[in-house]
Amino acid sequence: MKAIVWAITATILVLSNAAALAETYTRGAVSIIDPWSRETPPGVSRGVAYMMITNHGDSVVTLTGAKTTRAGDVTLHQSRMKGDLVTMEYVEGGLTIAAGETVALEPRGYHFMLDDLDRALVRNESVAMTVFFDGADAVDINVRVKSLGDMDHMDH
């Protein structure tokens, strides 16, 4: 019986710690949850940023872009499977988020490309970024850089 109670307690602690690590940034009608990136090898000048974005408002908002001082350019892309190949396309006009909906920027899907990085992204660092919307205020976030060993799926 004690083993079962201990196992349940340990599970609750692990889940609560994982939830605590997922930062949420809210401004007005928009929340950005768990923004993250992956570390880059030295000399690689491109990175990615992922996150969940929720529109708590009553009207549509459009994700239009982002900026960070760490990259010369930040653009919104979508990866898609075409046969056995993963292709990546620029998202023209932004990404629409309906009222009450959440969209995921995730590996093998929508994501921000960070081009012309000033230096490699290093595990456990935080990268300041501002995310822009049409129909909502910009949101300042910190993107947490994860180790390549923490990644389940790779899309670049």
ROSE-4610 file (N, C-alpha, C; in Angstrom, 1 decimal, always signed):
// ROSE-4610
residu = [M/M/M/K/K/K/A/A/A/I/I/I/V/V/V/W/W/W/A/A/A/I/I/I/T/T/T/A/A/A/T/T/T/I/I/I/L/L/L/V/V/V/L/L/L/S/S/S/N/N/N/A/A/A/A/A/A/A/A/A/L/L/L/A/A/A/E/E/E/T/T/T/Y/Y/Y/T/T/T/R/R/R/G/G/G/A/A/A/V/V/V/S/S/S/I/I/I/I/I/I/D/D/D/P/P/P/W/W/W/S/S/S/R/R/R/E/E/E/T/T/T/P/P/P/P/P/P/G/G/G/V/V/V/S/S/S/R/R/R/G/G/G/V/V/V/A/A/A/Y/Y/Y/M/M/M/M/M/M/I/I/I/T/T/T/N/N/N/H/H/H/G/G/G/D/D/D/S/S/S/V/V/V/V/V/V/T/T/T/L/L/L/T/T/T/G/G/G/A/A/A/K/K/K/T/T/T/T/T/T/R/R/R/A/A/A/G/G/G/D/D/D/V/V/V/T/T/T/L/L/L/H/H/H/Q/Q/Q/S/S/S/R/R/R/M/M/M/K/K/K/G/G/G/D/D/D/L/L/L/V/V/V/T/T/T/M/M/M/E/E/E/Y/Y/Y/V/V/V/E/E/E/G/G/G/G/G/G/L/L/L/T/T/T/I/I/I/A/A/A/A/A/A/G/G/G/E/E/E/T/T/T/V/V/V/A/A/A/L/L/L/E/E/E/P/P/P/R/R/R/G/G/G/Y/Y/Y/H/H/H/F/F/F/M/M/M/L/L/L/D/D/D/D/D/D/L/L/L/D/D/D/R/R/R/A/A/A/L/L/L/V/V/V/R/R/R/N/N/N/E/E/E/S/S/S/V/V/V/A/A/A/M/M/M/T/T/T/V/V/V/F/F/F/F/F/F/D/D/D/G/G/G/A/A/A/D/D/D/A/A/A/V/V/V/D/D/D/I/I/I/N/N/N/V/V/V/R/R/R/V/V/V/K/K/K/S/S/S/L/L/L/G/G/G/D/D/D/M/M/M/D/D/D/H/H/H/M/M/M/D/D/D/H/H/H]
num = [1/1/1/2/2/2/3/3/3/4/4/4/5/5/5/6/6/6/7/7/7/8/8/8/9/9/9/10/10/10/11/11/11/12/12/12/13/13/13/14/14/14/15/15/15/16/16/16/17/17/17/18/18/18/19/19/19/20/20/20/21/21/21/22/22/22/23/23/23/24/24/24/25/25/25/26/26/26/27/27/27/28/28/28/29/29/29/30/30/30/31/31/31/32/32/32/33/33/33/34/34/34/35/35/35/36/36/36/37/37/37/38/38/38/39/39/39/40/40/40/41/41/41/42/42/42/43/43/43/44/44/44/45/45/45/46/46/46/47/47/47/48/48/48/49/49/49/50/50/50/51/51/51/52/52/52/53/53/53/54/54/54/55/55/55/56/56/56/57/57/57/58/58/58/59/59/59/60/60/60/61/61/61/62/62/62/63/63/63/64/64/64/65/65/65/66/66/66/67/67/67/68/68/68/69/69/69/70/70/70/71/71/71/72/72/72/73/73/73/74/74/74/75/75/75/76/76/76/77/77/77/78/78/78/79/79/79/80/80/80/81/81/81/82/82/82/83/83/83/84/84/84/85/85/85/86/86/86/87/87/87/88/88/88/89/89/89/90/90/90/91/91/91/92/92/92/93/93/93/94/94/94/95/95/95/96/96/96/97/97/97/98/98/98/99/99/99/100/100/100/101/101/101/102/102/102/103/103/103/104/104/104/105/105/105/106/106/106/107/107/107/108/108/108/109/109/109/110/110/110/111/111/111/112/112/112/113/113/113/114/114/114/115/115/115/116/116/116/117/117/117/118/118/118/119/119/119/120/120/120/121/121/121/122/122/122/123/123/123/124/124/124/125/125/125/126/126/126/127/127/127/128/128/128/129/129/129/130/130/130/131/131/131/132/132/132/133/133/133/134/134/134/135/135/135/136/136/136/137/137/137/138/138/138/139/139/139/140/140/140/141/141/141/142/142/142/143/143/143/144/144/144/145/145/145/146/146/146/147/147/147/148/148/148/149/149/149/150/150/150/151/151/151/152/152/152/153/153/153/154/154/154/155/155/155/156/156/156]
x = [+0.8/+0.0/+0.9/+1.9/+2.8/+3.5/+3.8/+4.4/+3.5/+2.2/+1.2/+1.1/+1.0/+0.9/+2.1/+3.3/+4.6/+4.6/+4.1/+4.1/+3.2/+2.0/+1.0/+1.6/+2.2/+2.8/+3.9/+4.8/+5.9/+5.4/+4.3/+3.7/+3.1/+2.5/+1.9/+3.0/+4.1/+5.2/+5.9/+6.1/+6.6/+5.8/+4.4/+3.5/+3.4/+3.4/+3.4/+4.7/+5.8/+7.1/+7.1/+6.6/+6.5/+5.6/+4.5/+3.6/+4.3/+5.0/+5.7/+6.7/+7.4/+8.4/+7.8/+6.5/+5.8/+5.4/+6.1/+5.8/+4.6/+3.8/+2.7/+2.8/+2.7/+2.7/+1.4/+0.7/-0.6/-0.6/-1.1/-1.3/-2.6/-3.6/-4.9/-5.5/-6.0/-6.7/-5.8/-4.5/-3.6/-2.7/-2.6/-1.6/-0.7/+0.6/+1.6/+2.1/+2.1/+2.4/+3.7/+4.6/+5.8/+6.6/+7.0/+7.9/+9.2/+9.7/+11.0/+11.6/+12.9/+13.7/+14.7/+15.5/+16.5/+17.9/+18.8/+20.2/+20.7/+21.6/+22.2/+23.7/+24.2/+25.7/+26.4/+27.6/+28.4/+28.5/+28.4/+28.5/+27.2/+26.2/+24.9/+24.2/+23.7/+23.1/+21.6/+21.0/+19.5/+19.0/+17.9/+17.3/+15.8/+15.1/+13.6/+13.0/+11.8/+11.0/+9.6/+9.2/+7.9/+7.2/+5.8/+5.0/+3.5/+2.7/+1.3/+0.7/-0.3/-0.9/-2.4/-2.9/-4.4/-5.0/-6.1/-6.9/-8.1/-8.0/-9.1/-10.2/-10.0/-10.9/-12.1/-12.9/-14.2/-14.1/-12.9/-12.7/-11.4/-11.3/-10.1/-8.9/-7.7/-6.4/-5.5/-4.6/-3.6/-2.2/-1.5/-0.1/+0.6/+1.3/+1.9/+3.5/+4.1/+5.5/+6.1/+7.4/+8.2/+9.5/+10.1/+11.5/+12.3/+13.6/+14.5/+15.8/+16.5/+17.8/+18.9/+18.6/+19.5/+19.5/+18.5/+18.4/+18.2/+18.9/+18.7/+17.3/+16.6/+15.3/+14.5/+13.2/+12.4/+11.2/+10.9/+9.8/+9.0/+7.7/+6.8/+6.8/+7.0/+7.0/+6.1/+5.8/+5.1/+5.8/+6.1/+6.7/+5.5/+5.7/+4.6/+5.3/+4.7/+5.2/+4.6/+5.5/+5.2/+5.8/+5.1/+5.7/+6.6/+7.9/+8.8/+9.7/+9.4/+10.1/+9.4/+10.1/+9.5/+9.9/+8.9/+9.1/+8.8/+9.4/+9.1/+8.7/+7.6/+7.1/+6.9/+7.2/+6.9/+5.4/+4.9/+3.4/+3.1/+2.5/+2.2/+0.9/+1.0/-0.2/-0.5/+0.4/+0.2/-0.7/-0.9/-1.6/-2.8/-4.0/-5.3/-5.6/-5.9/-6.3/-7.7/-8.7/-10.1/-10.3/-11.4/-11.7/-11.9/-11.3/-11.4/-10.5/-9.7/-8.9/-7.4/-6.7/-5.3/-4.6/-3.5/-2.7/-1.4/-0.8/+0.5/+1.6/+2.6/+3.9/+4.7/+5.0/+5.6/+6.4/+7.4/+8.1/+7.2/+7.6/+6.8/+5.5/+5.4/+4.2/+4.6/+3.8/+4.1/+5.3/+6.1/+7.2/+7.8/+8.5/+9.3/+10.7/+11.2/+12.6/+13.4/+14.5/+15.4/+16.6/+16.7/+17.8/+18.8/+20.1/+21.2/+21.4/+21.4/+21.7/+23.0/+23.1/+24.4/+25.4/+24.9/+25.7/+24.8/+25.4/+24.7/+23.7/+22.6/+21.6/+22.1/+22.2/+22.8/+21.8/+21.8/+20.9/+20.8/+19.5/+19.1/+19.2/+19.6/+19.5/+18.1/+17.8/+16.5/+16.7/+15.9/+16.0/+14.8/+15.0/+13.9/+13.4/+12.0/+11.4/+10.1/+9.7/+8.4/+7.6/+6.4/+5.5/+4.4/+4.2/+3.2/+1.9/+0.9/-0.5/-1.2/-2.1/-3.1/-4.3/-4.9/-6.1/-5.8/-4.5/-4.2/-2.8/-2.5/-1.3/-0.1/+1.1/+2.3/+2.6/+3.2/+3.5/+5.0/+5.6/+7.0/+7.2/+8.1/+8.2/+9.7/+10.0/+11.4/+11.3/+12.1/+12.1/+13.2/+12.8/+13.8/+14.4/+15.7/+16.5/+16.7/+16.2/+16.4/+17.5/+18.0/+19.1/+18.6/+19.4/+19.1/+18.7/+19.2/+18.9/+17.4/+16.8/+15.4/+14.4/+14.9/+14.0/+13.5/+12.1/+11.5/+11.5/+11.3/+11.1/+12.0/+12.5/+13.3/+12.7/+12.6/+12.0/+13.0/+14.2/+15.1/+16.4]
y = [-1.2/+0.0/+1.3/+1.3/+2.4/+2.7/+1.6/+1.7/+2.4/+2.1/+2.7/+4.2/+4.5/+5.9/+6.7/+6.1/+6.7/+6.9/+5.9/+6.0/+7.1/+7.2/+8.3/+9.6/+9.8/+11.1/+11.5/+10.5/+10.8/+11.3/+10.6/+11.0/+12.4/+12.7/+14.1/+15.1/+14.8/+15.8/+16.0/+14.9/+15.0/+15.8/+15.5/+16.3/+17.7/+18.0/+19.4/+20.2/+19.5/+20.1/+20.4/+19.4/+19.6/+20.8/+20.9/+22.1/+23.4/+23.4/+24.6/+25.1/+24.1/+24.5/+25.1/+24.9/+25.4/+26.8/+27.8/+29.2/+29.7/+30.5/+31.1/+32.6/+33.3/+34.7/+35.2/+36.0/+36.5/+38.0/+38.5/+40.0/+40.1/+40.8/+40.9/+39.6/+39.4/+38.2/+37.0/+37.2/+36.1/+35.6/+34.2/+33.6/+32.7/+32.8/+32.0/+31.1/+29.7/+28.7/+28.0/+27.8/+27.0/+27.2/+28.5/+28.8/+28.1/+27.4/+26.7/+26.6/+26.3/+26.1/+24.9/+24.6/+23.5/+24.1/+23.6/+24.1/+23.9/+24.7/+24.6/+24.3/+23.6/+23.3/+24.6/+24.8/+26.0/+26.2/+27.4/+27.7/+27.6/+27.0/+27.0/+28.3/+28.9/+30.3/+30.3/+29.1/+29.0/+28.3/+28.8/+28.1/+28.1/+27.5/+27.5/+27.9/+28.2/+28.5/+27.9/+27.3/+26.6/+27.1/+27.0/+27.4/+27.1/+27.2/+27.1/+28.5/+28.9/+30.2/+30.1/+30.7/+30.6/+32.0/+32.1/+33.3/+33.2/+33.9/+34.0/+35.0/+35.7/+36.8/+36.3/+37.3/+37.1/+37.2/+37.6/+37.7/+37.1/+36.9/+36.3/+37.2/+36.6/+37.3/+36.5/+37.3/+36.6/+36.8/+35.7/+35.7/+36.2/+37.3/+37.9/+37.8/+37.6/+37.5/+37.6/+37.8/+37.9/+38.5/+39.0/+39.5/+39.1/+39.0/+38.9/+39.5/+40.0/+40.6/+39.5/+38.3/+37.2/+36.7/+37.1/+36.7/+37.9/+37.8/+38.9/+39.0/+37.8/+37.7/+36.6/+36.8/+35.7/+35.6/+34.4/+34.2/+33.0/+33.1/+32.0/+31.0/+29.7/+28.7/+27.5/+26.6/+25.4/+24.3/+23.2/+22.0/+21.1/+20.3/+19.4/+18.1/+17.0/+15.8/+15.7/+15.5/+15.2/+14.0/+12.9/+11.6/+11.2/+11.0/+10.7/+11.9/+13.0/+14.2/+15.2/+15.9/+17.0/+18.3/+19.1/+20.4/+21.5/+22.7/+23.8/+25.0/+25.7/+26.8/+28.0/+29.2/+30.4/+30.6/+31.0/+31.2/+32.7/+32.8/+34.1/+34.7/+35.9/+36.5/+36.2/+35.4/+35.0/+33.8/+33.5/+32.3/+32.8/+32.5/+32.9/+32.0/+32.6/+31.9/+32.4/+31.5/+31.8/+32.1/+32.8/+33.0/+31.7/+31.7/+30.5/+29.3/+29.5/+28.4/+28.5/+27.3/+27.2/+26.7/+27.3/+26.7/+26.3/+25.3/+24.8/+25.2/+25.8/+25.9/+24.8/+23.7/+22.5/+21.8/+20.9/+20.2/+19.6/+19.6/+19.1/+19.8/+21.1/+21.9/+23.3/+24.2/+25.6/+25.9/+26.9/+27.2/+28.5/+29.2/+30.4/+29.9/+30.4/+30.2/+31.5/+31.2/+32.3/+32.2/+33.2/+33.2/+34.2/+33.9/+34.8/+35.0/+33.9/+33.9/+34.6/+35.4/+36.0/+35.1/+33.9/+32.9/+31.6/+30.5/+29.3/+29.4/+28.8/+28.7/+27.6/+27.9/+27.0/+26.5/+25.2/+24.6/+25.4/+25.5/+26.1/+27.7/+28.3/+29.7/+30.1/+31.4/+32.0/+33.1/+33.0/+34.0/+34.9/+36.2/+37.2/+37.3/+37.3/+37.5/+38.2/+39.0/+39.6/+39.0/+38.6/+38.0/+38.9/+39.1/+40.1/+39.5/+40.3/+39.8/+41.0/+40.6/+41.6/+41.3/+42.3/+42.1/+41.8/+41.8/+41.7/+42.3/+42.6/+43.2/+42.3/+42.8/+42.0/+41.5/+40.3/+39.6/+39.4/+39.9/+39.6/+38.3/+37.4/+36.1/+35.8/+34.7/+34.2/+32.7/+32.4/+31.1/+30.3/+29.2/+28.3/+27.4/+27.3/+26.4/+25.1/+24.0/+22.6/+21.9/+20.9/+20.1/+19.3/+19.0/+18.1/+16.7/+16.3/+15.0/+15.0/+16.2/+16.3/+16.2/+16.2/+16.3/+14.9/+14.8/+13.5/+13.5/+14.6/+14.7/+15.8/+15.6/+16.7/+17.0/+18.3/+18.6/+19.4/+19.8/+20.5/+19.8]
z = [+0.0/+0.0/+0.0/+0.8/+0.9/-0.5/-1.2/-2.5/-3.5/-3.4/-4.3/-4.0/-2.7/-2.3/-2.8/-2.6/-3.0/-4.5/-5.3/-6.8/-7.2/-6.6/-7.0/-6.6/-5.5/-5.1/-6.0/-6.4/-7.3/-8.7/-9.1/-10.4/-10.4/-9.3/-9.2/-9.2/-8.5/-8.4/-9.8/-10.5/-11.9/-12.8/-12.8/-13.6/-13.2/-12.0/-11.6/-11.9/-11.8/-12.2/-13.7/-14.5/-16.0/-16.3/-15.6/-15.9/-15.5/-14.4/-14.0/-15.0/-15.7/-16.7/-17.9/-18.2/-19.4/-19.1/-19.5/-19.2/-20.1/-19.5/-20.3/-20.2/-21.4/-21.6/-22.1/-21.4/-21.8/-21.9/-23.0/-23.2/-23.9/-23.3/-23.9/-24.2/-25.4/-25.8/-26.1/-26.1/-26.6/-25.5/-25.5/-24.6/-25.4/-25.1/-25.7/-24.6/-24.9/-23.9/-24.4/-23.5/-23.7/-24.9/-25.1/-26.3/-26.1/-27.1/-27.0/-28.4/-28.3/-29.5/-29.2/-30.2/-30.0/-30.2/-29.4/-29.6/-31.0/-31.4/-32.7/-32.6/-33.5/-33.5/-33.8/-33.3/-33.6/-35.2/-35.6/-37.0/-37.8/-37.2/-37.9/-37.6/-38.7/-38.6/-38.6/-38.6/-38.6/-37.4/-36.8/-35.7/-35.9/-34.9/-35.0/-33.7/-33.7/-32.4/-32.5/-31.5/-31.4/-30.2/-30.2/-29.1/-29.4/-28.4/-28.5/-28.4/-29.2/-29.1/-29.0/-28.0/-27.8/-27.9/-28.7/-28.8/-27.9/-26.8/-25.8/-26.1/-27.2/-27.5/-28.3/-28.7/-29.4/-30.9/-31.4/-32.8/-33.3/-34.6/-35.2/-35.0/-34.7/-34.7/-35.7/-36.3/-37.2/-36.7/-36.6/-36.2/-37.5/-37.3/-38.5/-38.5/-37.4/-37.4/-36.0/-36.0/-34.7/-35.0/-33.9/-34.0/-32.7/-32.9/-31.8/-32.2/-31.2/-31.5/-31.8/-31.6/-31.8/-33.3/-34.1/-35.5/-36.4/-37.6/-38.5/-39.1/-39.1/-39.7/-39.0/-38.8/-38.2/-39.2/-39.7/-40.6/-40.2/-40.6/-40.3/-41.4/-41.1/-42.1/-41.7/-42.7/-42.4/-43.1/-42.3/-42.9/-43.2/-44.3/-44.8/-45.3/-45.2/-45.8/-47.2/-48.1/-49.5/-49.9/-49.9/-50.1/-48.9/-49.2/-48.2/-47.8/-48.4/-48.1/-47.2/-46.4/-45.7/-46.4/-46.8/-47.4/-46.5/-46.7/-45.9/-46.7/-46.4/-47.2/-46.3/-46.8/-46.1/-46.0/-44.9/-44.7/-45.1/-46.2/-46.8/-46.1/-45.6/-45.0/-43.5/-42.9/-41.5/-41.3/-40.0/-39.6/-38.8/-39.3/-38.6/-37.4/-36.3/-35.1/-34.7/-34.9/-34.6/-33.1/-32.8/-31.4/-30.7/-29.5/-28.7/-29.1/-30.1/-30.7/-30.2/-30.3/-30.0/-31.3/-31.7/-32.8/-32.2/-32.8/-32.4/-33.4/-33.0/-33.8/-33.2/-34.0/-33.5/-34.6/-34.3/-35.3/-36.3/-37.6/-38.7/-38.9/-38.5/-38.7/-38.8/-38.3/-38.3/-37.4/-37.7/-36.8/-37.3/-36.4/-36.8/-37.2/-38.3/-38.7/-38.2/-37.5/-37.0/-37.9/-38.8/-39.8/-39.4/-39.8/-39.5/-38.0/-37.3/-35.8/-35.6/-34.5/-34.1/-33.5/-33.0/-32.5/-32.2/-31.9/-31.7/-30.6/-30.7/-29.6/-28.6/-27.4/-26.4/-25.4/-25.1/-24.2/-22.9/-22.5/-21.2/-21.3/-22.4/-22.5/-22.8/-22.6/-23.0/-24.0/-25.1/-26.1/-26.1/-25.9/-25.9/-27.3/-27.4/-28.7/-28.5/-29.5/-29.6/-30.7/-30.4/-31.4/-31.7/-33.0/-33.5/-34.1/-33.9/-34.4/-35.0/-35.9/-36.5/-35.7/-35.0/-34.2/-32.8/-32.3/-30.9/-30.7/-29.4/-29.0/-29.2/-29.5/-29.5/-28.1/-28.1/-26.8/-26.8/-25.7/-25.4/-24.7/-25.2/-24.6/-24.4/-23.7/-23.7/-24.2/-25.2/-25.8/-25.1/-24.5/-23.8/-24.8/-24.8/-25.7/-25.0/-25.7/-25.3/-25.9/-25.3/-25.8/-26.9/-27.9/-29.0/-28.5/-27.4/-26.7/-26.2/-26.0/-25.5/-26.6/-27.9/-29.0/-29.4/-29.6/-30.1/-31.6/-32.2/-33.7/-34.2/-35.4/-36.0/-37.3/-37.7/-39.0/-39.8/-39.4/-40.2/-40.2]
